[in-house]
Amino acid sequence: IGRSALSGGVRDIERDNEIELVDKGYDLLTPTSTIMAYTEMLLEYAEKDEAWQDFIPDIQKMLTAGDQLSSLITKLFSKQNSPNGELDLERFTSAIRHDLRTPINAIIGYGEMLLEDVDAEINPEASSDLQKILAAARRLLTLIGDLSSTHFSKPDSSAPKLPDKPPEPEQNVSPTLMDEVV
């Protein structure tokens, strides 16, 4: 195999990593969009209902955390964010473990407080929306846990490397079955 074939293989791996990275980013953005949409609906509901006025600051904090989360995911999974278009896996997984969990935990915290305060019989839609927000946030935590424990298929230093040139034949090689037949 020539060097050009090997370098083509490396380019294929790099392209596969880019595609995998984009897919993972979309996987995280989907529940984030769900959180944002239901939080915006809750805020609209709260602004119209006098009984919900006390909930507006908490809902706004959830919305702010959702905006931060969306921005972080977009930035983190952007190829332009990495120097030379290469991904620093250690920094990436650290950012996933720490940076993304902060806004998710804020969403869960405020969502659980609101769910405790909302009377599900009087406000079934609001209760349902909060449950959907919490489910999406917990789904994000699961995805992040899976993602931070998964290594991308990017070659690492522990992976076996292909030699630069084919090995030299050994002098004291025992005959093979084919040599014996011939």
C-alpha positions in Angstrom: 0.0 0.0 0.0 1.4 3.3 -1.0 1.6 6.4 1.1 -1.2 8.1 -0.9 -3.5 5.2 -0.1 -2.7 5.5 3.6 -3.1 9.3 3.6 -6.5 8.8 1.9 -7.4 6.5 4.7 -6.5 9.1 7.3 -8.6 11.7 5.4 -11.5 9.2 5.5 -11.1 8.8 9.2 -10.9 12.6 9.7 -14.1 13.0 7.6 -15.9 10.3 9.5 -14.9 12.0 12.8 -16.3 15.3 11.5 -19.6 13.6 10.5 -19.7 11.8 13.9 -19.1 15.1 15.7 -21.9 16.9 13.7 -24.3 14.0 14.5 -23.5 14.2 18.2 -24.0 17.9 18.2 -27.4 17.5 16.5 -28.3 14.7 19.0 -27.7 17.3 21.8 -29.5 20.2 20.1 -32.7 18.2 19.6 -33.6 17.9 23.3 -32.3 21.5 23.8 -34.8 22.8 21.3 -37.5 20.9 23.1 -36.5 22.5 26.3 -36.5 26.0 24.7 -39.9 25.6 23.0 -41.7 24.4 26.1 -40.0 27.0 28.3 -41.1 29.7 25.9 -44.7 28.4 26.0 -44.6 28.4 29.8 -43.4 32.0 29.8 -46.1 33.1 27.5 -48.7 31.3 29.7 -47.2 32.9 32.8 -47.3 36.4 31.3 -51.0 36.0 30.6 -52.1 34.5 33.9 -52.0 36.7 37.0 -51.5 33.6 39.3 -48.3 32.7 37.5 -46.5 36.1 37.9 -44.3 34.7 40.7 -43.1 32.0 38.4 -41.9 34.3 35.7 -38.3 34.9 37.1 -37.7 31.1 37.4 -39.0 30.5 33.9 -36.8 33.2 32.6 -33.8 31.6 34.3 -34.7 28.3 32.6 -34.9 30.1 29.3 -31.5 31.8 29.9 -30.0 28.4 30.8 -31.5 26.9 27.6 -30.0 29.7 25.5 -26.6 29.2 27.2 -26.8 25.4 26.6 -27.7 25.9 22.9 -24.8 28.3 22.4 -22.4 26.0 24.2 -23.4 23.0 22.2 -23.1 25.0 18.9 -19.7 26.4 19.9 -18.4 23.1 21.3 -19.3 21.0 18.2 -18.1 23.6 15.7 -15.0 22.7 13.7 -14.0 26.3 13.7 -13.7 26.1 17.5 -10.8 23.8 17.2 -7.3 24.9 16.1 -6.4 23.6 12.6 -9.8 21.9 12.5 -8.6 19.2 14.8 -10.4 18.2 18.0 -8.6 18.1 21.3 -10.5 15.2 22.8 -9.3 15.8 26.4 -10.5 19.4 26.3 -13.7 18.4 24.5 -14.7 15.7 27.0 -13.9 18.0 29.9 -16.1 20.7 28.4 -18.9 18.2 27.8 -18.6 16.9 31.4 -18.5 20.3 33.0 -19.7 23.2 30.8 -22.8 21.6 29.4 -24.0 20.1 32.7 -24.2 23.5 34.5 -27.1 24.9 32.4 -28.9 21.5 32.3 -28.7 21.3 36.1 -30.2 24.8 36.3 -33.0 23.8 34.0 -33.7 20.7 36.1 -33.5 22.6 39.4 -35.9 25.4 38.4 -38.2 22.9 36.5 -38.5 20.7 39.6 -39.3 23.7 41.8 -41.9 24.9 39.4 -43.4 21.4 39.1 -43.8 21.2 42.9 -45.6 24.6 42.9 -47.9 24.0 39.9 -51.2 22.4 40.7 -51.5 19.7 38.0 -55.3 19.6 38.3 -55.7 23.3 37.8 -52.9 23.7 35.2 -52.5 20.3 33.5 -50.9 21.8 30.4 -48.3 23.6 32.4 -47.5 20.5 34.4 -47.2 18.5 31.3 -44.9 21.0 29.7 -42.7 21.1 32.8 -42.5 17.3 32.7 -41.5 17.4 29.1 -38.8 19.9 29.9 -37.5 17.8 32.7 -37.5 14.7 30.5 -35.6 16.4 27.8 -33.0 17.8 30.3 -32.5 14.4 31.8 -32.2 12.9 28.3 -29.4 15.5 27.7 -27.6 14.4 30.8 -27.8 10.8 29.6 -26.5 11.8 26.1 -23.6 13.8 27.7 -22.7 10.9 30.0 -22.7 8.6 27.0 -20.7 11.0 24.9 -18.1 11.8 27.5 -17.5 8.1 28.1 -17.3 7.3 24.3 -14.1 7.9 22.4 -14.5 9.1 18.9 -13.0 6.9 16.3 -10.1 9.3 16.0 -6.8 7.3 16.1 -4.9 7.7 19.3 -1.4 7.1 20.4 -2.3 3.7 21.9 -3.8 2.5 18.6 -1.5 0.3 16.5 0.2 2.3 13.7 0.8 1.2 10.2 4.5 1.0 9.3 6.0 3.6 7.0 7.4 0.9 4.8 6.8 -2.9 4.6 9.0 -4.9 6.9 12.1 -6.6 5.6 11.7 -10.4 5.1 13.4 -12.3 7.9 16.3 -14.5 7.0 15.5 -17.5 9.3 11.9 -18.0 8.4 10.7 -21.6 8.6 9.1 -22.9 5.3 5.4 -22.5 5.0 3.0 -25.3 3.9 3.0 -23.8 0.4 6.9 -24.0 0.2 6.8 -27.6 1.3 4.2 -28.5 -1.4 6.2 -26.8 -4.2 
